[in-house]
Amino acid sequence: MEKVFLEVAENQYDCDAVEAKVKADLKKKSRAAIKDLKIYIKPEDGKAYYTANEGKISGDVEI
């Protein structure tokens, strides 16, 4: 089992947990099948931004 963490300025972020939050938020916004998903973690904002389905769906979640 692999786990990926991002460590910035003495804070640690679980990338799997961030991905799960993004997917949960995405399900609230769209019932469409997800063809592609890009997640951009921005610790200085305390958020993860995402785009899905070639940019047709986008949003952000707290990390």
PDBQT receptor file of N, H, CA, C and O in Angstrom, charges set to zero:
ATOM      1  N   MET A   1       0.842  -1.182   0.000  1.00  0.00    +0.000 N 
ATOM      2  CA  MET A   1       0.000   0.000   0.000  1.00  0.00    +0.000 C 
ATOM      3  C   MET A   1       0.889   1.249   0.000  1.00  0.00    +0.000 C 
ATOM      4  O   MET A   1       1.785   1.389   0.833  1.00  0.00    +0.000 OA
ATOM      5  N   GLU A   2       0.630   2.130  -0.929  1.00  0.00    +0.000 N 
ATOM      6  H   GLU A   2      -0.098   2.016  -1.605  1.00  0.00    +0.000 HD
ATOM      7  CA  GLU A   2       1.394   3.370  -1.013  1.00  0.00    +0.000 C 
ATOM      8  C   GLU A   2       0.569   4.526  -0.468  1.00  0.00    +0.000 C 
ATOM      9  O   GLU A   2      -0.654   4.539  -0.608  1.00  0.00    +0.000 OA
ATOM     10  N   LYS A   3       1.226   5.484   0.145  1.00  0.00    +0.000 N 
ATOM     11  H   LYS A   3       2.220   5.473   0.258  1.00  0.00    +0.000 HD
ATOM     12  CA  LYS A   3       0.598   6.716   0.623  1.00  0.00    +0.000 C 
ATOM     13  C   LYS A   3       1.470   7.868   0.163  1.00  0.00    +0.000 C 
ATOM     14  O   LYS A   3       2.697   7.782   0.212  1.00  0.00    +0.000 OA
ATOM     15  N   VAL A   4       0.847   8.937  -0.278  1.00  0.00    +0.000 N 
ATOM     16  H   VAL A   4      -0.150   9.007  -0.318  1.00  0.00    +0.000 HD
ATOM     17  CA  VAL A   4       1.583  10.119  -0.706  1.00  0.00    +0.000 C 
ATOM     18  C   VAL A   4       1.168  11.281   0.193  1.00  0.00    +0.000 C 
ATOM     19  O   VAL A   4      -0.018  11.564   0.363  1.00  0.00    +0.000 OA
ATOM     20  N   PHE A   5       2.169  11.947   0.764  1.00  0.00    +0.000 N 
ATOM     21  H   PHE A   5       3.133  11.717   0.626  1.00  0.00    +0.000 HD
ATOM     22  CA  PHE A   5       1.939  13.110   1.612  1.00  0.00    +0.000 C 
ATOM     23  C   PHE A   5       2.684  14.297   1.022  1.00  0.00    +0.000 C 
ATOM     24  O   PHE A   5       3.757  14.144   0.437  1.00  0.00    +0.000 OA
ATOM     25  N   LEU A   6       2.111  15.463   1.179  1.00  0.00    +0.000 N 
ATOM     26  H   LEU A   6       1.240  15.587   1.654  1.00  0.00    +0.000 HD
ATOM     27  CA  LEU A   6       2.753  16.706   0.785  1.00  0.00    +0.000 C 
ATOM     28  C   LEU A   6       3.080  17.451   2.072  1.00  0.00    +0.000 C 
ATOM     29  O   LEU A   6       2.193  17.700   2.889  1.00  0.00    +0.000 OA
ATOM     30  N   GLU A   7       4.349  17.808   2.257  1.00  0.00    +0.000 N 
ATOM     31  H   GLU A   7       5.070  17.605   1.594  1.00  0.00    +0.000 HD
ATOM     32  CA  GLU A   7       4.753  18.538   3.448  1.00  0.00    +0.000 C 
ATOM     33  C   GLU A   7       5.232  19.927   3.034  1.00  0.00    +0.000 C 
ATOM     34  O   GLU A   7       6.143  20.074   2.219  1.00  0.00    +0.000 OA
ATOM     35  N   VAL A   8       4.592  20.941   3.619  1.00  0.00    +0.000 N 
ATOM     36  H   VAL A   8       3.852  20.822   4.281  1.00  0.00    +0.000 HD
ATOM     37  CA  VAL A   8       4.925  22.328   3.323  1.00  0.00    +0.000 C 
ATOM     38  C   VAL A   8       4.820  23.130   4.614  1.00  0.00    +0.000 C 
ATOM     39  O   VAL A   8       3.808  23.077   5.313  1.00  0.00    +0.000 OA
ATOM     40  N   ALA A   9       5.875  23.871   4.920  1.00  0.00    +0.000 N 
ATOM     41  H   ALA A   9       6.698  23.915   4.353  1.00  0.00    +0.000 HD
ATOM     42  CA  ALA A   9       5.877  24.779   6.077  1.00  0.00    +0.000 C 
ATOM     43  C   ALA A   9       5.347  24.100   7.342  1.00  0.00    +0.000 C 
ATOM     44  O   ALA A   9       4.447  24.617   8.005  1.00  0.00    +0.000 OA
ATOM     45  N   GLU A  10       5.903  22.962   7.660  1.00  0.00    +0.000 N 
ATOM     46  H   GLU A  10       6.634  22.542   7.122  1.00  0.00    +0.000 HD
ATOM     47  CA  GLU A  10       5.570  22.201   8.869  1.00  0.00    +0.000 C 
ATOM     48  C   GLU A  10       4.151  21.634   8.882  1.00  0.00    +0.000 C 
ATOM     49  O   GLU A  10       3.692  21.162   9.923  1.00  0.00    +0.000 OA
ATOM     50  N   ASN A  11       3.457  21.671   7.764  1.00  0.00    +0.000 N 
ATOM     51  H   ASN A  11       3.829  22.054   6.919  1.00  0.00    +0.000 HD
ATOM     52  CA  ASN A  11       2.137  21.061   7.644  1.00  0.00    +0.000 C 
ATOM     53  C   ASN A  11       2.238  19.844   6.733  1.00  0.00    +0.000 C 
ATOM     54  O   ASN A  11       3.024  19.827   5.786  1.00  0.00    +0.000 OA
ATOM     55  N   GLN A  12       1.439  18.836   7.028  1.00  0.00    +0.000 N 
ATOM     56  H   GLN A  12       0.801  18.850   7.797  1.00  0.00    +0.000 HD
ATOM     57  CA  GLN A  12       1.436  17.620   6.226  1.00  0.00    +0.000 C 
ATOM     58  C   GLN A  12       0.031  17.392   5.688  1.00  0.00    +0.000 C 
ATOM     59  O   GLN A  12      -0.946  17.478   6.432  1.00  0.00    +0.000 OA
ATOM     60  N   TYR A  13      -0.070  17.102   4.402  1.00  0.00    +0.000 N 
ATOM     61  H   TYR A  13       0.724  17.032   3.798  1.00  0.00    +0.000 HD
ATOM     62  CA  TYR A  13      -1.348  16.870   3.744  1.00  0.00    +0.000 C 
ATOM     63  C   TYR A  13      -1.358  15.474   3.143  1.00  0.00    +0.000 C 
ATOM     64  O   TYR A  13      -0.429  15.090   2.432  1.00  0.00    +0.000 OA
ATOM     65  N   ASP A  14      -2.403  14.720   3.429  1.00  0.00    +0.000 N 
ATOM     66  H   ASP A  14      -3.157  15.032   4.006  1.00  0.00    +0.000 HD
ATOM     67  CA  ASP A  14      -2.582  13.374   2.897  1.00  0.00    +0.000 C 
ATOM     68  C   ASP A  14      -3.229  13.505   1.514  1.00  0.00    +0.000 C 
ATOM     69  O   ASP A  14      -4.396  13.881   1.402  1.00  0.00    +0.000 OA
ATOM     70  N   CYS A  15      -2.484  13.200   0.494  1.00  0.00    +0.000 N 
ATOM     71  H   CYS A  15      -1.536  12.895   0.585  1.00  0.00    +0.000 HD
ATOM     72  CA  CYS A  15      -2.975  13.382  -0.880  1.00  0.00    +0.000 C 
ATOM     73  C   CYS A  15      -4.181  12.491  -1.184  1.00  0.00    +0.000 C 
ATOM     74  O   CYS A  15      -5.049  12.887  -1.962  1.00  0.00    +0.000 OA
ATOM     75  N   ASP A  16      -4.253  11.304  -0.591  1.00  0.00    +0.000 N 
ATOM     76  H   ASP A  16      -3.548  10.982   0.041  1.00  0.00    +0.000 HD
ATOM     77  CA  ASP A  16      -5.416  10.432  -0.801  1.00  0.00    +0.000 C 
ATOM     78  C   ASP A  16      -6.674  11.064  -0.207  1.00  0.00    +0.000 C 
ATOM     79  O   ASP A  16      -7.751  10.989  -0.799  1.00  0.00    +0.000 OA
ATOM     80  N   ALA A  17      -6.534  11.688   0.967  1.00  0.00    +0.000 N 
ATOM     81  H   ALA A  17      -5.660  11.750   1.448  1.00  0.00    +0.000 HD
ATOM     82  CA  ALA A  17      -7.674  12.347   1.605  1.00  0.00    +0.000 C 
ATOM     83  C   ALA A  17      -8.133  13.543   0.779  1.00  0.00    +0.000 C 
ATOM     84  O   ALA A  17      -9.333  13.790   0.651  1.00  0.00    +0.000 OA
ATOM     85  N   VAL A  18      -7.183  14.282   0.222  1.00  0.00    +0.000 N 
ATOM     86  H   VAL A  18      -6.209  14.081   0.327  1.00  0.00    +0.000 HD
ATOM     87  CA  VAL A  18      -7.522  15.420  -0.627  1.00  0.00    +0.000 C 
ATOM     88  C   VAL A  18      -8.270  14.929  -1.868  1.00  0.00    +0.000 C 
ATOM     89  O   VAL A  18      -9.280  15.513  -2.262  1.00  0.00    +0.000 OA
ATOM     90  N   GLU A  19      -7.776  13.870  -2.470  1.00  0.00    +0.000 N 
ATOM     91  H   GLU A  19      -6.956  13.396  -2.149  1.00  0.00    +0.000 HD
ATOM     92  CA  GLU A  19      -8.438  13.308  -3.647  1.00  0.00    +0.000 C 
ATOM     93  C   GLU A  19      -9.864  12.860  -3.312  1.00  0.00    +0.000 C 
ATOM     94  O   GLU A  19     -10.779  13.077  -4.107  1.00  0.00    +0.000 OA
ATOM     95  N   ALA A  20     -10.060  12.246  -2.161  1.00  0.00    +0.000 N 
ATOM     96  H   ALA A  20      -9.317  12.069  -1.515  1.00  0.00    +0.000 HD
ATOM     97  CA  ALA A  20     -11.390  11.799  -1.749  1.00  0.00    +0.000 C 
ATOM     98  C   ALA A  20     -12.333  12.994  -1.570  1.00  0.00    +0.000 C 
ATOM     99  O   ALA A  20     -13.499  12.925  -1.959  1.00  0.00    +0.000 OA
ATOM    100  N   LYS A  21     -11.837  14.081  -0.987  1.00  0.00    +0.000 N 
ATOM    101  H   LYS A  21     -10.890  14.137  -0.671  1.00  0.00    +0.000 HD
ATOM    102  CA  LYS A  21     -12.658  15.291  -0.826  1.00  0.00    +0.000 C 
ATOM    103  C   LYS A  21     -13.047  15.866  -2.184  1.00  0.00    +0.000 C 
ATOM    104  O   LYS A  21     -14.189  16.277  -2.392  1.00  0.00    +0.000 OA
ATOM    105  N   VAL A  22     -12.089  15.889  -3.101  1.00  0.00    +0.000 N 
ATOM    106  H   VAL A  22     -11.161  15.554  -2.932  1.00  0.00    +0.000 HD
ATOM    107  CA  VAL A  22     -12.361  16.399  -4.444  1.00  0.00    +0.000 C 
ATOM    108  C   VAL A  22     -13.431  15.547  -5.119  1.00  0.00    +0.000 C 
ATOM    109  O   VAL A  22     -14.379  16.086  -5.690  1.00  0.00    +0.000 OA
ATOM    110  N   LYS A  23     -13.292  14.242  -5.059  1.00  0.00    +0.000 N 
ATOM    111  H   LYS A  23     -12.521  13.804  -4.595  1.00  0.00    +0.000 HD
ATOM    112  CA  LYS A  23     -14.259  13.361  -5.712  1.00  0.00    +0.000 C 
ATOM    113  C   LYS A  23     -15.645  13.490  -5.098  1.00  0.00    +0.000 C 
ATOM    114  O   LYS A  23     -16.645  13.420  -5.813  1.00  0.00    +0.000 OA
ATOM    115  N   ALA A  24     -15.721  13.679  -3.779  1.00  0.00    +0.000 N 
ATOM    116  H   ALA A  24     -14.909  13.736  -3.198  1.00  0.00    +0.000 HD
ATOM    117  CA  ALA A  24     -17.018  13.868  -3.120  1.00  0.00    +0.000 C 
ATOM    118  C   ALA A  24     -17.659  15.175  -3.583  1.00  0.00    +0.000 C 
ATOM    119  O   ALA A  24     -18.861  15.218  -3.844  1.00  0.00    +0.000 OA
ATOM    120  N   ASP A  25     -16.865  16.240  -3.686  1.00  0.00    +0.000 N 
ATOM    121  H   ASP A  25     -15.888  16.206  -3.474  1.00  0.00    +0.000 HD
ATOM    122  CA  ASP A  25     -17.371  17.525  -4.155  1.00  0.00    +0.000 C 
ATOM    123  C   ASP A  25     -17.819  17.425  -5.610  1.00  0.00    +0.000 C 
ATOM    124  O   ASP A  25     -18.837  17.996  -6.001  1.00  0.00    +0.000 OA
ATOM    125  N   LEU A  26     -17.060  16.710  -6.384  1.00  0.00    +0.000 N 
ATOM    126  H   LEU A  26     -16.233  16.246  -6.066  1.00  0.00    +0.000 HD
ATOM    127  CA  LEU A  26     -17.375  16.530  -7.800  1.00  0.00    +0.000 C 
ATOM    128  C   LEU A  26     -18.691  15.784  -7.979  1.00  0.00    +0.000 C 
ATOM    129  O   LEU A  26     -19.471  16.121  -8.870  1.00  0.00    +0.000 OA
ATOM    130  N   LYS A  27     -18.949  14.784  -7.155  1.00  0.00    +0.000 N 
ATOM    131  H   LYS A  27     -18.315  14.511  -6.431  1.00  0.00    +0.000 HD
ATOM    132  CA  LYS A  27     -20.207  14.031  -7.233  1.00  0.00    +0.000 C 
ATOM    133  C   LYS A  27     -21.407  14.922  -6.944  1.00  0.00    +0.000 C 
ATOM    134  O   LYS A  27     -22.482  14.721  -7.509  1.00  0.00    +0.000 OA
ATOM    135  N   LYS A  28     -21.226  15.913  -6.059  1.00  0.00    +0.000 N 
ATOM    136  H   LYS A  28     -20.353  16.077  -5.601  1.00  0.00    +0.000 HD
ATOM    137  CA  LYS A  28     -22.306  16.851  -5.754  1.00  0.00    +0.000 C 
ATOM    138  C   LYS A  28     -22.620  17.740  -6.954  1.00  0.00    +0.000 C 
ATOM    139  O   LYS A  28     -23.765  18.154  -7.139  1.00  0.00    +0.000 OA
ATOM    140  N   LYS A  29     -21.611  18.032  -7.767  1.00  0.00    +0.000 N 
ATOM    141  H   LYS A  29     -20.681  17.695  -7.617  1.00  0.00    +0.000 HD
ATOM    142  CA  LYS A  29     -21.761  18.958  -8.888  1.00  0.00    +0.000 C 
ATOM    143  C   LYS A  29     -22.230  18.302 -10.175  1.00  0.00    +0.000 C 
ATOM    144  O   LYS A  29     -22.893  18.946 -10.989  1.00  0.00    +0.000 OA
ATOM    145  N   SER A  30     -21.898  17.035 -10.373  1.00  0.00    +0.000 N 
ATOM    146  H   SER A  30     -21.359  16.512  -9.712  1.00  0.00    +0.000 HD
ATOM    147  CA  SER A  30     -22.191  16.413 -11.659  1.00  0.00    +0.000 C 
ATOM    148  C   SER A  30     -22.380  14.911 -11.522  1.00  0.00    +0.000 C 
ATOM    149  O   SER A  30     -21.700  14.249 -10.738  1.00  0.00    +0.000 OA
ATOM    150  N   ARG A  31     -23.305  14.397 -12.289  1.00  0.00    +0.000 N 
ATOM    151  H   ARG A  31     -23.858  14.935 -12.926  1.00  0.00    +0.000 HD
ATOM    152  CA  ARG A  31     -23.513  12.945 -12.352  1.00  0.00    +0.000 C 
ATOM    153  C   ARG A  31     -22.790  12.336 -13.551  1.00  0.00    +0.000 C 
ATOM    154  O   ARG A  31     -22.803  11.120 -13.744  1.00  0.00    +0.000 OA
ATOM    155  N   ALA A  32     -22.168  13.182 -14.343  1.00  0.00    +0.000 N 
ATOM    156  H   ALA A  32     -22.158  14.170 -14.187  1.00  0.00    +0.000 HD
ATOM    157  CA  ALA A  32     -21.462  12.704 -15.535  1.00  0.00    +0.000 C 
ATOM    158  C   ALA A  32     -20.265  11.848 -15.135  1.00  0.00    +0.000 C 
ATOM    159  O   ALA A  32     -19.643  12.069 -14.096  1.00  0.00    +0.000 OA
ATOM    160  N   ALA A  33     -19.958  10.876 -15.974  1.00  0.00    +0.000 N 
ATOM    161  H   ALA A  33     -20.463  10.697 -16.818  1.00  0.00    +0.000 HD
ATOM    162  CA  ALA A  33     -18.768  10.050 -15.748  1.00  0.00    +0.000 C 
ATOM    163  C   ALA A  33     -17.534  10.940 -15.850  1.00  0.00    +0.000 C 
ATOM    164  O   ALA A  33     -17.468  11.839 -16.687  1.00  0.00    +0.000 OA
ATOM    165  N   ILE A  34     -16.577  10.679 -14.999  1.00  0.00    +0.000 N 
ATOM    166  H   ILE A  34     -16.631   9.948 -14.319  1.00  0.00    +0.000 HD
ATOM    167  CA  ILE A  34     -15.356  11.474 -14.999  1.00  0.00    +0.000 C 
ATOM    168  C   ILE A  34     -14.355  10.851 -15.961  1.00  0.00    +0.000 C 
ATOM    169  O   ILE A  34     -13.904   9.722 -15.765  1.00  0.00    +0.000 OA
ATOM    170  N   LYS A  35     -14.016  11.598 -16.999  1.00  0.00    +0.000 N 
ATOM    171  H   LYS A  35     -14.382  12.514 -17.159  1.00  0.00    +0.000 HD
ATOM    172  CA  LYS A  35     -13.070  11.112 -18.000  1.00  0.00    +0.000 C 
ATOM    173  C   LYS A  35     -11.643  11.456 -17.625  1.00  0.00    +0.000 C 
ATOM    174  O   LYS A  35     -10.721  10.680 -17.876  1.00  0.00    +0.000 OA
ATOM    175  N   ASP A  36     -11.463  12.632 -17.019  1.00  0.00    +0.000 N 
ATOM    176  H   ASP A  36     -12.212  13.262 -16.815  1.00  0.00    +0.000 HD
ATOM    177  CA  ASP A  36     -10.135  13.027 -16.547  1.00  0.00    +0.000 C 
ATOM    178  C   ASP A  36     -10.318  13.945 -15.347  1.00  0.00    +0.000 C 
ATOM    179  O   ASP A  36     -11.320  14.652 -15.238  1.00  0.00    +0.000 OA
ATOM    180  N   LEU A  37      -9.345  13.926 -14.455  1.00  0.00    +0.000 N 
ATOM    181  H   LEU A  37      -8.531  13.352 -14.543  1.00  0.00    +0.000 HD
ATOM    182  CA  LEU A  37      -9.402  14.737 -13.245  1.00  0.00    +0.000 C 
ATOM    183  C   LEU A  37      -8.004  15.253 -12.945  1.00  0.00    +0.000 C 
ATOM    184  O   LEU A  37      -7.045  14.483 -12.885  1.00  0.00    +0.000 OA
ATOM    185  N   LYS A  38      -7.901  16.552 -12.758  1.00  0.00    +0.000 N 
ATOM    186  H   LYS A  38      -8.680  17.177 -12.806  1.00  0.00    +0.000 HD
ATOM    187  CA  LYS A  38      -6.629  17.172 -12.386  1.00  0.00    +0.000 C 
ATOM    188  C   LYS A  38      -6.835  17.911 -11.078  1.00  0.00    +0.000 C 
ATOM    189  O   LYS A  38      -7.781  18.685 -10.931  1.00  0.00    +0.000 OA
ATOM    190  N   ILE A  39      -5.940  17.666 -10.124  1.00  0.00    +0.000 N 
ATOM    191  H   ILE A  39      -5.172  17.037 -10.242  1.00  0.00    +0.000 HD
ATOM    192  CA  ILE A  39      -6.030  18.288  -8.806  1.00  0.00    +0.000 C 
ATOM    193  C   ILE A  39      -4.768  19.104  -8.575  1.00  0.00    +0.000 C 
ATOM    194  O   ILE A  39      -3.653  18.625  -8.778  1.00  0.00    +0.000 OA
ATOM    195  N   TYR A  40      -4.964  20.330  -8.152  1.00  0.00    +0.000 N 
ATOM    196  H   TYR A  40      -5.870  20.719  -7.987  1.00  0.00    +0.000 HD
ATOM    197  CA  TYR A  40      -3.857  21.253  -7.885  1.00  0.00    +0.000 C 
ATOM    198  C   TYR A  40      -3.915  21.642  -6.410  1.00  0.00    +0.000 C 
ATOM    199  O   TYR A  40      -4.811  22.379  -5.999  1.00  0.00    +0.000 OA
ATOM    200  N   ILE A  41      -2.976  21.157  -5.618  1.00  0.00    +0.000 N 
ATOM    201  H   ILE A  41      -2.248  20.558  -5.952  1.00  0.00    +0.000 HD
ATOM    202  CA  ILE A  41      -2.962  21.447  -4.191  1.00  0.00    +0.000 C 
ATOM    203  C   ILE A  41      -2.179  22.735  -3.967  1.00  0.00    +0.000 C 
ATOM    204  O   ILE A  41      -1.025  22.854  -4.381  1.00  0.00    +0.000 OA
ATOM    205  N   LYS A  42      -2.815  23.694  -3.311  1.00  0.00    +0.000 N 
ATOM    206  H   LYS A  42      -3.752  23.598  -2.975  1.00  0.00    +0.000 HD
ATOM    207  CA  LYS A  42      -2.191  24.989  -3.064  1.00  0.00    +0.000 C 
ATOM    208  C   LYS A  42      -2.230  25.264  -1.550  1.00  0.00    +0.000 C 
ATOM    209  O   LYS A  42      -3.161  25.902  -1.058  1.00  0.00    +0.000 OA
ATOM    210  N   PRO A  43      -1.212  24.780  -0.814  1.00  0.00    +0.000 N 
ATOM    211  CA  PRO A  43      -1.203  24.905   0.640  1.00  0.00    +0.000 C 
ATOM    212  C   PRO A  43      -1.320  26.343   1.142  1.00  0.00    +0.000 C 
ATOM    213  O   PRO A  43      -1.930  26.580   2.185  1.00  0.00    +0.000 OA
ATOM    214  N   GLU A  44      -0.750  27.299   0.425  1.00  0.00    +0.000 N 
ATOM    215  H   GLU A  44      -0.255  27.107  -0.422  1.00  0.00    +0.000 HD
ATOM    216  CA  GLU A  44      -0.809  28.683   0.894  1.00  0.00    +0.000 C 
ATOM    217  C   GLU A  44      -2.237  29.232   0.916  1.00  0.00    +0.000 C 
ATOM    218  O   GLU A  44      -2.523  30.183   1.643  1.00  0.00    +0.000 OA
ATOM    219  N   ASP A  45      -3.133  28.637   0.123  1.00  0.00    +0.000 N 
ATOM    220  H   ASP A  45      -2.900  27.864  -0.468  1.00  0.00    +0.000 HD
ATOM    221  CA  ASP A  45      -4.554  29.005   0.134  1.00  0.00    +0.000 C 
ATOM    222  C   ASP A  45      -5.364  28.088   1.047  1.00  0.00    +0.000 C 
ATOM    223  O   ASP A  45      -6.512  28.392   1.374  1.00  0.00    +0.000 OA
ATOM    224  N   GLY A  46      -4.766  26.961   1.460  1.00  0.00    +0.000 N 
ATOM    225  H   GLY A  46      -3.834  26.715   1.194  1.00  0.00    +0.000 HD
ATOM    226  CA  GLY A  46      -5.506  25.974   2.251  1.00  0.00    +0.000 C 
ATOM    227  C   GLY A  46      -6.543  25.246   1.418  1.00  0.00    +0.000 C 
ATOM    228  O   GLY A  46      -7.543  24.758   1.945  1.00  0.00    +0.000 OA
ATOM    229  N   LYS A  47      -6.301  25.174   0.106  1.00  0.00    +0.000 N 
ATOM    230  H   LYS A  47      -5.489  25.570  -0.322  1.00  0.00    +0.000 HD
ATOM    231  CA  LYS A  47      -7.286  24.576  -0.795  1.00  0.00    +0.000 C 
ATOM    232  C   LYS A  47      -6.639  23.666  -1.826  1.00  0.00    +0.000 C 
ATOM    233  O   LYS A  47      -5.444  23.750  -2.110  1.00  0.00    +0.000 OA
ATOM    234  N   ALA A  48      -7.467  22.803  -2.367  1.00  0.00    +0.000 N 
ATOM    235  H   ALA A  48      -8.438  22.735  -2.136  1.00  0.00    +0.000 HD
ATOM    236  CA  ALA A  48      -7.106  22.011  -3.539  1.00  0.00    +0.000 C 
ATOM    237  C   ALA A  48      -8.107  22.397  -4.625  1.00  0.00    +0.000 C 
ATOM    238  O   ALA A  48      -9.318  22.290  -4.432  1.00  0.00    +0.000 OA
ATOM    239  N   TYR A  49      -7.599  22.836  -5.745  1.00  0.00    +0.000 N 
ATOM    240  H   TYR A  49      -6.616  22.922  -5.902  1.00  0.00    +0.000 HD
ATOM    241  CA  TYR A  49      -8.437  23.210  -6.882  1.00  0.00    +0.000 C 
ATOM    242  C   TYR A  49      -8.451  22.036  -7.860  1.00  0.00    +0.000 C 
ATOM    243  O   TYR A  49      -7.484  21.280  -7.951  1.00  0.00    +0.000 OA
ATOM    244  N   TYR A  50      -9.556  21.892  -8.588  1.00  0.00    +0.000 N 
ATOM    245  H   TYR A  50     -10.342  22.506  -8.514  1.00  0.00    +0.000 HD
ATOM    246  CA  TYR A  50      -9.615  20.780  -9.539  1.00  0.00    +0.000 C 
ATOM    247  C   TYR A  50     -10.367  21.163 -10.801  1.00  0.00    +0.000 C 
ATOM    248  O   TYR A  50     -11.180  22.087 -10.823  1.00  0.00    +0.000 OA
ATOM    249  N   THR A  51     -10.059  20.413 -11.849  1.00  0.00    +0.000 N 
ATOM    250  H   THR A  51      -9.399  19.663 -11.831  1.00  0.00    +0.000 HD
ATOM    251  CA  THR A  51     -10.821  20.478 -13.094  1.00  0.00    +0.000 C 
ATOM    252  C   THR A  51     -11.092  19.037 -13.525  1.00  0.00    +0.000 C 
ATOM    253  O   THR A  51     -10.289  18.138 -13.272  1.00  0.00    +0.000 OA
ATOM    254  N   ALA A  52     -12.218  18.837 -14.168  1.00  0.00    +0.000 N 
ATOM    255  H   ALA A  52     -12.870  19.567 -14.374  1.00  0.00    +0.000 HD
ATOM    256  CA  ALA A  52     -12.579  17.498 -14.642  1.00  0.00    +0.000 C 
ATOM    257  C   ALA A  52     -13.217  17.613 -16.015  1.00  0.00    +0.000 C 
ATOM    258  O   ALA A  52     -13.728  18.663 -16.404  1.00  0.00    +0.000 OA
ATOM    259  N   ASN A  53     -13.172  16.510 -16.731  1.00  0.00    +0.000 N 
ATOM    260  H   ASN A  53     -12.757  15.657 -16.415  1.00  0.00    +0.000 HD
ATOM    261  CA  ASN A  53     -13.779  16.414 -18.061  1.00  0.00    +0.000 C 
ATOM    262  C   ASN A  53     -13.348  17.584 -18.948  1.00  0.00    +0.000 C 
ATOM    263  O   ASN A  53     -14.161  18.358 -19.452  1.00  0.00    +0.000 OA
ATOM    264  N   GLU A  54     -12.035  17.668 -19.108  1.00  0.00    +0.000 N 
ATOM    265  H   GLU A  54     -11.375  17.038 -18.698  1.00  0.00    +0.000 HD
ATOM    266  CA  GLU A  54     -11.423  18.668 -19.986  1.00  0.00    +0.000 C 
ATOM    267  C   GLU A  54     -11.794  20.095 -19.587  1.00  0.00    +0.000 C 
ATOM    268  O   GLU A  54     -11.990  20.955 -20.446  1.00  0.00    +0.000 OA
ATOM    269  N   GLY A  55     -11.889  20.342 -18.277  1.00  0.00    +0.000 N 
ATOM    270  H   GLY A  55     -11.730  19.644 -17.580  1.00  0.00    +0.000 HD
ATOM    271  CA  GLY A  55     -12.156  21.682 -17.780  1.00  0.00    +0.000 C 
ATOM    272  C   GLY A  55     -13.616  22.083 -17.733  1.00  0.00    +0.000 C 
ATOM    273  O   GLY A  55     -13.930  23.217 -17.372  1.00  0.00    +0.000 OA
ATOM    274  N   LYS A  56     -14.515  21.177 -18.091  1.00  0.00    +0.000 N 
ATOM    275  H   LYS A  56     -14.259  20.256 -18.384  1.00  0.00    +0.000 HD
ATOM    276  CA  LYS A  56     -15.943  21.506 -18.093  1.00  0.00    +0.000 C 
ATOM    277  C   LYS A  56     -16.507  21.622 -16.684  1.00  0.00    +0.000 C 
ATOM    278  O   LYS A  56     -17.505  22.306 -16.461  1.00  0.00    +0.000 OA
ATOM    279  N   ILE A  57     -15.862  20.952 -15.737  1.00  0.00    +0.000 N 
ATOM    280  H   ILE A  57     -15.051  20.396 -15.919  1.00  0.00    +0.000 HD
ATOM    281  CA  ILE A  57     -16.278  21.013 -14.338  1.00  0.00    +0.000 C 
ATOM    282  C   ILE A  57     -15.062  21.466 -13.536  1.00  0.00    +0.000 C 
ATOM    283  O   ILE A  57     -13.952  20.978 -13.753  1.00  0.00    +0.000 OA
ATOM    284  N   SER A  58     -15.270  22.391 -12.618  1.00  0.00    +0.000 N 
ATOM    285  H   SER A  58     -16.171  22.788 -12.441  1.00  0.00    +0.000 HD
ATOM    286  CA  SER A  58     -14.140  22.836 -11.785  1.00  0.00    +0.000 C 
ATOM    287  C   SER A  58     -14.657  23.220 -10.400  1.00  0.00    +0.000 C 
ATOM    288  O   SER A  58     -15.851  23.441 -10.195  1.00  0.00    +0.000 OA
ATOM    289  N   GLY A  59     -13.733  23.291  -9.476  1.00  0.00    +0.000 N 
ATOM    290  H   GLY A  59     -12.764  23.111  -9.642  1.00  0.00    +0.000 HD
ATOM    291  CA  GLY A  59     -14.113  23.666  -8.116  1.00  0.00    +0.000 C 
ATOM    292  C   GLY A  59     -12.907  23.633  -7.204  1.00  0.00    +0.000 C 
ATOM    293  O   GLY A  59     -11.767  23.517  -7.654  1.00  0.00    +0.000 OA
ATOM    294  N   ASP A  60     -13.180  23.737  -5.912  1.00  0.00    +0.000 N 
ATOM    295  H   ASP A  60     -14.106  23.831  -5.547  1.00  0.00    +0.000 HD
ATOM    296  CA  ASP A  60     -12.128  23.670  -4.927  1.00  0.00    +0.000 C 
ATOM    297  C   ASP A  60     -12.671  23.106  -3.617  1.00  0.00    +0.000 C 
ATOM    298  O   ASP A  60     -13.871  23.162  -3.349  1.00  0.00    +0.000 OA
ATOM    299  N   VAL A  61     -11.764  22.563  -2.810  1.00  0.00    +0.000 N 
ATOM    300  H   VAL A  61     -10.789  22.517  -3.028  1.00  0.00    +0.000 HD
ATOM    301  CA  VAL A  61     -12.103  22.044  -1.487  1.00  0.00    +0.000 C 
ATOM    302  C   VAL A  61     -11.031  22.492  -0.496  1.00  0.00    +0.000 C 
ATOM    303  O   VAL A  61      -9.891  22.763  -0.871  1.00  0.00    +0.000 OA
ATOM    304  N   GLU A  62     -11.420  22.563   0.771  1.00  0.00    +0.000 N 
ATOM    305  H   GLU A  62     -12.347  22.343   1.076  1.00  0.00    +0.000 HD
ATOM    306  CA  GLU A  62     -10.457  22.860   1.836  1.00  0.00    +0.000 C 
ATOM    307  C   GLU A  62      -9.563  21.636   2.037  1.00  0.00    +0.000 C 
ATOM    308  O   GLU A  62     -10.019  20.497   1.934  1.00  0.00    +0.000 OA
ATOM    309  N   ILE A  63      -8.288  21.888   2.325  1.00  0.00    +0.000 N 
ATOM    310  H   ILE A  63      -7.918  22.813   2.409  1.00  0.00    +0.000 HD
ATOM    311  CA  ILE A  63      -7.382  20.750   2.586  1.00  0.00    +0.000 C 
ATOM    312  C   ILE A  63      -7.052  20.653   4.051  1.00  0.00    +0.000 C 
ATOM    313  O   ILE A  63      -6.307  19.761   4.459  1.00  0.00    +0.000 OA
TER     314      ILE A  63
